[in-house]
């Protein structure tokens, strides 16, 4: 298995780069409290399940893409590789958005007191949106069929209706 960065398309590079930045963002402050000159914050690893799981799913989508471009076989899945990368990235972004929306936020203007999201989660949101957008554009360009559209286009194998038993004259 050999990897050549030059073989990646621009969309591939966006997905892989965004995945790397999403992983780094897990180490940055995602939530914090500031009271006067004092402050404390937690990283993405400590901000709850949806924070670290979302960041790891965004990272996994990029790793999966790089593995696919390196020649790794993804034949064990029922969906195409582009759909798999896009789906994992979208699920990761959804979890990060859920974590961001569920953070409590308080700000008192009379006192220097602030509780809320910090720059790490905003970075994860930005790169997550970029990664999902690039994955969707790559999926559309790949021409992969969606699993639900494959079921619609299969030829119908109609079985003949069973014959009714013959009536007997008694």
N, C-alpha and C positions, 0 to 999 in steps of 0.2 A: 504494500500500500504506500503510494508516493503522493505527496502533496506539493502542489505548485501554486503559490499565491497568484501568479499571473494568469492562471487558467480560470480564476473566479471572475464572474461578470460584476458589473457595478452593483447590481441588486444583491448578489451574493456577499460582496464586501460590506454592504450596509448591514445585512443581517448578521454576519460574523462580528463586525465591529460593534454593533449595538448589543450583541450578546455579551461581548467582553466588557463593555461599559456597564451593562446591567449587573454583571457579577461584581465588578468593583464597587458599584453603588451600594451593594449589601453591607459593605464595611463603613459606609458614611452615615452620618446622623439622619435618621428618618423621622424622629419625633423627639421633642424636647420641651423643657421648662426653663424659663428665664425669670428670675426675681431679682430686680436691681442688677448689681454687678455679677451675680452668681447664676450659673446655668448648668443644666445636666441634660444629656440626650442619650438616646438608644439607637443602635445601628439597625439595619434591616434584619440582621440575624436575631435580634432581641425584640423586634417590634410585633411579633406574633406569627402564627402559621401562614396566613395569607401573604405576609411580607416576604419571608424567606422562600416559601414555596413558589410564589410568583416570580421572584428574582431568579430562582434556580430553573424554572420552566423557560424563562426567556433565554437563559444561558444554554439550556439543553437544546433549544431549537437551533441556535447557532452552531453548537457542537455537532448536531445531527446533520446539518447542511455541509459542514466541513468534512465530516466522515463520508457523506454521500459523494461529494466532489473528489474525494481521495480514492474512490473506487470501492468503498465498503458496500456490501449487498444489503438491501433493505427488503428482501423478498418475504419476510415473515409477516408483513403487514397486509391488510386487505385494502388499504388506501394507498394512493400514490405518494411518492416521497415529498413532492412540493406541498401537497395537502397536509401531510403529516407535520412538516415544519411550520406551516402557517397555523395549523390548529393548536400546536403546542405553544407557539408564540402568543396566539390570541388568548388562550387560557391563562398563560402567565400574566399578560397585561390585565386581564379581567381581575385576577386576584390582587394585583397591585392597586388597581382602581378601587376595589372593595376595601382594601386596607386603608387607603387614603381617605375614603369617604367615612370610614368608621372611627377615625381618630377624633377624640374630643378636642375642641379648640376654644380657648378663652383668651380674651384680651381686655385688660382694664386700662383705660387711658389716663386716669388720675395717678395711677401707680405704675411703675415700670415692671409690669407683670405680663408674661406672655407664655401661653401653652399651645402647642400645635405642631404641625408638620414642619420638617426641616428640609434642607436642600437635597439630601440623598434620595428621598422619595420622588421629588420633582424630577431629578435626573433619571430615575428609573422609569417614570411615566413618559418622559420625552423620548428616551431611547426605545421604550416598549412600543410607542406609537410608530416610531420610524421603522422598527423591526417588523411589526405586523403589516404596515403599509407595503414595505418592500416584499414581504412574503406573499401578500395577496397579488401584487403586480407580477411577481415571478410565477405564481400559480396560474394566473390568467395567460401569461405568455407561454407557459409550458404546454398548454392544450390538454392537460390531464382531465379525464372524465371524473365527475363527482360520483361517489358510490351510489347515491340515490338516482342519478340520471342513468347509470348503467342498468339498473333494474328496469327502467322504463323502456329501454331500447332493446331488451332481449327479445328474441322471437318467442312468441307464445307457443308452447307445446300443448296443444289441446288434445286431450285424450278422448277417444270416442265414448259416447255415453253408453252405459251398460244396457244391454237389450233386456226388455221386459220378458219374464218367463211366458211361454206360450200357454194360452188358455186351454184347458182340457175339457173335452165334452164327456160328461158322465151321464 
